[in-house]
Amino acid sequence: MNKSAHIAVIKYDNSDHRLGRHVEHDERSWNFRFLDKNIKPRLRTTHWSSKATPLNQGDVGSCTGNAVTQWLNTDFAGAVQIAKNAGKFFDEQDALDIYSKATILDNISGQYPPNDTGSTGNAACKAAVKFGYLKRYSWLFSFTSIQAAVEMTPLVTGTLWTNTMFKPVNGLVSVGSLANSNVAGGHEYLMCGIDYKAEVFEFRNSWGDTKDWPGCKPGGYFAIGFKDYRRLIDSDGDATVPKIS
C-alpha cells in the first residue's frame, strides 16, 4: 500500500455474492500500526481457538462484518462475550448488524439494506467500536509483522479471492494465478494461527462447515501457505488487529 494524502478506495467486481470486501485507506492508517513493519516473528507456532460454531453469511456480501464477528467469538475475546453478549457467542444477526453499520461508515456507495455492495475491513472495525465490542483497532503493513502479530493475537485479514481458492484440498487453499481472469473478488476472513513447520497461516471462513464448504477443515477452518499469502498481501491485501482494551 502506498502512502497517500487522500482516501484510497479499491472496489472489486465480484462473481460471487459472498465476496464483499473492498479496500479503503488513507495516510492516517500509517499512524495506527500494531507493530513496526520491520519486526521479525519469534517463529512460535500458535493456534487461537474458538468454541463457537462457524458463521455462514449465505449469499450476503457481509464478509467484513462476519470476519470481525468470528474474531469476537474466539476464546481470546471471551471477555467481550461476557460483557456485551451475556456470555453467549455472537451470531449471524450480529455479523449483519456490524456489516450494515459498516456500509454507513465506509466510502463505498450503497447501504445495507437494501444495497448489498460490500464494505471494508476498517469500516467493519469502526462499526464494532460503535457497538462497544472493540475499544480500537490497529493495522499491519508487512508480511513479517503479520507473522509476528498472529503469535500475539488473532486478527482479521482482507485479500483478493481467486476462483482457485473456492476449492480447498484437505483444508489447504491454493491461490493460483492473480491474473484478472482468475480473480473472483475480494474477501475478508479471520486469521487464527500460524504453523512454522507446515509454513502456513490458519484461517476461519464464514461459509459454514464442511457440508457447506467442501474441502475445508471441520469448523470452517482452512490454511494458506506462506508464499501464497505473501502474494495476496502484496496485491492490496491488509490485516487489521482488533483491540478490546
C-alpha positions in Angstrom: 0.0 0.0 0.0 1.4 3.4 -1.0 1.2 6.3 1.4 -1.1 9.0 0.0 -2.7 12.2 1.1 -6.2 11.1 0.2 -8.6 8.2 0.9 -7.7 5.3 -1.4 -10.6 3.1 -2.3 -10.3 -0.1 -4.3 -13.6 -1.7 -5.2 -13.7 -5.2 -6.6 -16.2 -6.6 -9.0 -17.2 -10.0 -7.7 -18.5 -13.1 -9.3 -19.8 -14.4 -6.0 -22.2 -12.5 -3.7 -20.2 -13.6 -0.6 -17.1 -11.6 -1.8 -18.0 -8.2 -0.4 -14.6 -6.9 0.7 -13.1 -3.7 -0.7 -10.1 -1.7 0.4 -10.1 1.8 2.0 -7.1 3.5 3.5 -5.6 7.0 3.8 -2.4 8.4 5.3 -3.8 8.2 8.8 -3.7 4.4 8.7 0.1 4.6 8.9 -0.2 6.2 12.4 -2.0 3.2 13.8 0.5 0.4 13.3 0.2 -2.6 15.7 3.8 -3.5 15.1 6.7 -1.9 13.1 6.8 -3.2 9.6 10.4 -4.4 10.0 9.8 -6.5 13.1 10.7 -10.2 12.9 8.5 -13.0 14.2 9.6 -15.2 17.1 8.9 -18.3 14.9 6.4 -19.6 17.5 3.6 -21.8 16.2 0.4 -20.5 17.5 -3.3 -21.5 17.3 -6.2 -19.3 18.5 -9.2 -21.4 19.4 -13.0 -20.8 19.4 -15.8 -22.9 20.8 -18.4 -21.3 18.6 -19.7 -22.9 15.5 -18.7 -21.2 12.3 -20.9 -18.4 10.9 -22.4 -18.6 7.5 -23.0 -15.4 5.6 -25.0 -17.2 2.9 -25.4 -15.1 -0.3 -24.9 -11.7 1.5 -21.7 -9.7 0.9 -21.1 -9.3 4.6 -17.7 -11.0 4.9 -16.2 -7.9 6.6 -18.8 -8.0 9.4 -18.6 -11.7 9.6 -14.8 -11.8 9.9 -15.0 -9.3 12.8 -17.7 -11.3 14.4 -15.7 -14.5 14.1 -12.9 -12.6 15.9 -15.3 -11.7 18.7 -16.2 -15.4 19.0 -12.6 -16.5 19.7 -11.6 -17.6 23.2 -9.2 -14.6 23.1 -12.2 -12.3 23.1 -14.2 -14.2 25.8 -14.4 -11.1 28.0 -16.4 -9.3 25.3 -18.8 -12.2 25.0 -19.4 -11.9 28.8 -19.6 -8.1 29.0 -21.5 -7.4 25.8 -23.5 -10.6 24.9 -24.5 -12.2 28.2 -21.7 -14.8 27.8 -23.1 -16.0 24.5 -21.4 -16.3 21.2 -22.2 -13.7 18.6 -24.4 -14.9 15.8 -25.1 -14.2 12.1 -27.5 -11.4 13.0 -24.7 -9.7 15.0 -22.5 -10.0 11.9 -25.2 -8.4 9.7 -25.6 -5.6 12.2 -21.9 -4.9 12.0 -21.9 -5.1 8.3 -24.9 -2.8 8.0 -23.3 -0.2 10.2 -20.1 -0.5 8.2 -21.8 0.3 5.0 -22.8 3.7 6.6 -19.2 4.4 7.8 -17.3 3.5 4.6 -16.8 5.3 1.4 -18.4 2.6 -0.7 -21.6 3.6 -2.5 -24.7 1.8 -1.2 -26.0 1.0 2.3 -27.2 -2.5 3.5 -30.1 -2.9 3.5 -31.2 -2.7 0.7 -27.9 -2.4 -1.2 -25.6 -5.3 -0.8 -22.5 -3.6 -2.2 -19.9 -4.8 0.4 -17.7 -2.8 2.7 -14.2 -2.6 4.1 -12.2 -4.1 6.9 -11.6 -0.8 8.6 -15.3 0.2 8.4 -16.3 -3.1 10.0 -14.0 -2.5 12.9 -15.3 1.1 13.2 -18.8 -0.4 13.4 -17.7 -2.8 16.1 -16.2 0.1 18.1 -19.6 2.0 17.7 -21.4 -1.1 19.2 -18.9 -1.1 22.1 -17.4 -4.5 21.2 -14.0 -3.1 20.5 -12.0 -0.3 22.0 -9.9 0.4 18.9 -8.0 -1.4 16.2 -4.6 -1.2 14.5 -3.0 -2.1 11.2 -0.2 -4.2 9.9 1.9 -3.3 6.9 4.3 -6.1 6.1 4.3 -9.9 5.9 6.8 -10.4 8.8 4.7 -8.1 11.0 1.6 -10.2 10.3 3.6 -13.3 11.3 4.7 -11.6 14.5 1.2 -10.3 15.3 -0.6 -13.6 14.9 1.7 -15.0 17.5 0.2 -12.5 19.9 -3.5 -12.2 18.8 -6.0 -13.4 16.3 -6.6 -10.8 13.6 -8.7 -10.0 10.5 -7.4 -10.0 7.0 -8.7 -9.0 3.7 -7.3 -10.1 0.3 -8.2 -11.0 -3.2 -10.1 -14.2 -3.5 -9.5 -16.3 -6.6 -11.5 -18.9 -8.4 -8.9 -21.5 -7.3 -9.4 -20.6 -3.7 -13.0 -21.8 -3.6 -11.9 -25.5 -3.6 -9.6 -26.3 -0.7 -7.9 -29.8 -0.5 -7.8 -31.2 3.0 -8.2 -27.7 4.3 -5.4 -26.2 2.2 -6.4 -23.3 -0.1 -4.2 -22.7 -3.2 -4.3 -19.2 -4.6 -3.3 -19.9 -8.2 -2.9 -17.1 -10.7 -3.6 -13.5 -9.6 -4.5 -12.6 -13.2 -7.9 -10.8 -13.6 -9.3 -13.9 -15.2 -8.8 -15.9 -12.0 -9.8 -13.2 -9.5 -13.4 -13.7 -8.3 -13.4 -10.6 -6.0 -12.3 -9.5 -2.5 -12.9 -11.4 0.7 -12.4 -10.8 4.5 -11.7 -13.6 6.9 -10.3 -14.4 10.4 -6.6 -15.3 10.8 -6.4 -17.6 13.8 -3.0 -19.2 13.7 0.4 -19.9 12.2 2.3 -23.1 11.8 6.0 -22.6 11.0 6.7 -26.3 10.4 4.0 -26.6 7.8 4.7 -23.0 6.7 1.0 -22.0 6.6 -1.3 -19.4 8.2 -4.5 -20.7 9.6 -7.9 -19.1 9.0 -11.6 -19.4 9.7 -14.1 -18.6 7.0 -17.8 -17.6 7.4 -19.2 -20.1 4.9 -20.4 -22.7 7.4 -18.9 -26.1 8.0 -17.7 -28.9 5.8 -21.1 -29.7 4.3 -21.4 -26.1 3.2 -17.9 -25.5 2.0 -16.4 -28.9 0.9 -12.7 -29.3 1.4 -12.4 -27.1 4.5 -11.4 -28.5 7.8 -14.2 -29.1 10.4 -15.3 -25.8 11.8 -14.8 -23.8 8.6 -11.1 -23.6 9.1 -8.5 -23.5 6.2 -4.9 -22.8 5.6 -2.9 -20.8 3.1 0.9 -21.3 2.5 3.3 -18.5 3.4 4.3 -17.9 -0.3 0.7 -17.7 -1.4 -0.4 -15.4 1.4 2.6 -13.1 0.8 1.4 -12.7 -2.8 -2.1 -11.9 -1.6 -0.8 -9.3 0.9 1.4 -7.7 -1.8 -1.7 -7.4 -4.0 -3.6 -4.8 -1.9 -4.1 -7.2 1.0 -4.4 -5.8 4.5 -4.5 -7.0 8.1 -6.4 -5.5 11.0 -5.8 -6.1 14.7 -9.0 -5.6 16.8 -8.4 -4.5 20.4 -10.6 -4.9 23.4 -8.5 -2.9 25.8 
